Amino acid sequence: MSPRPAAEVTSRHFRDVLANYPTGVTVVTAIDAEGIPVGMAVGSFTSVSLVPPLVAFLPDKASTSFPRIRTAVSFCVNVLAADQEAICRKFAIRGGDKFAGVRWTPSPSGAPRLDGVAAWIDCEFHSISEAGDHYLVIGRVRELHTPGDRLPLVFFQGGYGRFAPLSLVAAPEDDVIGHLRFADLARPEMERLVATAGTECVALAPVNDQLVVLASAGAPADGSPFAMVGQRIPFVPPLGAPFLAWGDDAAVAAWLRRAEHPISPDERAAYLRQLTVVRSRGWSLSLGEDTPTGHAELVDAIDAPTSYDVWRLSMPVFAPDGSVPFMLTLWGLPRRLAGDKLLRLLDSLRVATGRITRSLSGIG
Ligand SMILES: Cc1cc2nc3c(=O)[nH]c(=O)nc-3n(C[C@H](O)[C@H](O)[C@H](O)COP(=O)(O)O)c2cc1C
């Protein structure tokens, strides 16, 4: 059977469909043979090879900047940060002095390295070949750097935006790989939860003697830094109470032994009472630092008209054997949270953890 003839692809249709593939935005810069800085906005940048390190971009054959860029000995790919839309617009216009008012320093190879970018990649030309109405330029990477603290500018359907993570999942290190399936299960519920809770939600799991941040969604309401996904926290009293409240005596004894200093009989009794409270009401609450943490859990009931200085609010997810493989924690909550708001947060958390428990066929 002969293959079905391809439908004619119009340029308009091609653009409309391809506009649905989001890209970052770069400015490719160089010092041309005359010694004059030259640059153009480029969305077709991509990495090509790790060994050797190669990258590529595709300039239009109609570009007036690229014929000058190719006269240079090197070029620099500047990955624009989210606040650099104005720079992109400058470098997307034909003619004029694109560098007017733009601050830059020479890259190691001498090409213009723009201030404030999310990353820069300094390259030598590896090859230039034709690809339809564009050239395919492959660059051999000589040096590259990212300050690591800037979100990128994003181009999608002809408009500019920024990257907003819905949720992030920890890197698959050996001892957490088994736990990451929980993160995948929890993510849709975490994303739904933060949409109403308005603060960051993390999934925490006990891994050996540590608590690991498996996944995170949303942003802290109080402006505090995001939880670091993959971060490990010592699993010592009073942290991680929900894992012990439904745990066996041996696990509780090991948890108490891990305390950062030898605990007195009174402290031991307070920690055990904390576990009983968490188990009976089904959630764990940490109040602000001005309240002794050991006593924070002793708030038995939330009073709607009272304000609370809540730091963290955690609820367990249950496995089929009734154990707690991970918990969801809301943190970065606003200071002085009204009791009725706190009760609503507890309801949302209960719905989210209940759904995840059911999807695990858990019993809690
Ligand atoms: C977000 C964005 C991405 C672009 N990507 C490319 C590209 O990959 N290749 C290209 O030739 N032009 C691309 N352009 C267009 C060029 O930047 C623009 O046509 C060029 O700079 C025009 O000036 P010139 O004649 O000085 O090259 C892009 C423009 C924008 C706004």
The ligand as a MOL file (V3000), in Angstrom:
LIG
                    3D

  0  0  0     0  0            999 V3000
M  V30 BEGIN CTAB
M  V30 COUNTS 31 33 0 0 0
M  V30 BEGIN ATOM
M  V30 1 C 10.9390 34.9460 21.5740 0
M  V30 2 C 11.6270 35.0910 20.2440 0
M  V30 3 C 12.3310 34.0260 19.7160 0
M  V30 4 C 12.9650 34.1380 18.4790 0
M  V30 5 N 13.6540 33.0800 17.9970 0
M  V30 6 C 14.2870 33.1900 16.8110 0
M  V30 7 C 15.0550 32.0970 16.2890 0
M  V30 8 O 15.1400 31.0330 16.9040 0
M  V30 9 N 15.6630 32.2570 15.1020 0
M  V30 10 C 15.5740 33.4260 14.3990 0
M  V30 11 O 16.1450 33.5290 13.3360 0
M  V30 12 N 14.8620 34.4740 14.8770 0
M  V30 13 C 14.2350 34.3790 16.0490 0
M  V30 14 N 13.5250 35.4320 16.5490 0
M  V30 15 C 13.4360 36.6430 15.7510 0
M  V30 16 C 14.7080 37.4180 15.7860 0
M  V30 17 O 15.1050 37.8030 17.0690 0
M  V30 18 C 14.5270 38.6690 14.9490 0
M  V30 19 O 13.8800 38.3420 13.7760 0
M  V30 20 C 15.7960 39.2370 14.5510 0
M  V30 21 O 16.5410 39.6540 15.6380 0
M  V30 22 C 15.5050 40.3890 13.6180 0
M  V30 23 O 16.6250 41.1560 13.4810 0
M  V30 24 P 17.9060 40.8710 12.6060 0
M  V30 25 O 17.5940 41.1060 11.1820 0
M  V30 26 O 18.7990 41.8560 13.2240 0
M  V30 27 O 18.3730 39.4630 12.8330 0
M  V30 28 C 12.8950 35.3490 17.7650 0
M  V30 29 C 12.1880 36.4240 18.3070 0
M  V30 30 C 11.5540 36.3020 19.5180 0
M  V30 31 C 10.7980 37.4560 20.0920 0
M  V30 END ATOM
M  V30 BEGIN BOND
M  V30 1 1 1 2
M  V30 2 1 2 3
M  V30 3 2 2 30
M  V30 4 2 3 4
M  V30 5 1 4 5
M  V30 6 1 4 28
M  V30 7 2 5 6
M  V30 8 1 6 7
M  V30 9 1 6 13
M  V30 10 2 7 8
M  V30 11 1 7 9
M  V30 12 1 9 10
M  V30 13 2 10 11
M  V30 14 1 10 12
M  V30 15 2 12 13
M  V30 16 1 13 14
M  V30 17 1 14 15
M  V30 18 1 14 28
M  V30 19 1 15 16
M  V30 20 1 16 17
M  V30 21 1 16 18
M  V30 22 1 18 19
M  V30 23 1 18 20
M  V30 24 1 20 21
M  V30 25 1 20 22
M  V30 26 1 22 23
M  V30 27 1 23 24
M  V30 28 2 24 25
M  V30 29 1 24 26
M  V30 30 1 24 27
M  V30 31 2 28 29
M  V30 32 1 29 30
M  V30 33 1 30 31
M  V30 END BOND
M  V30 END CTAB
M  END
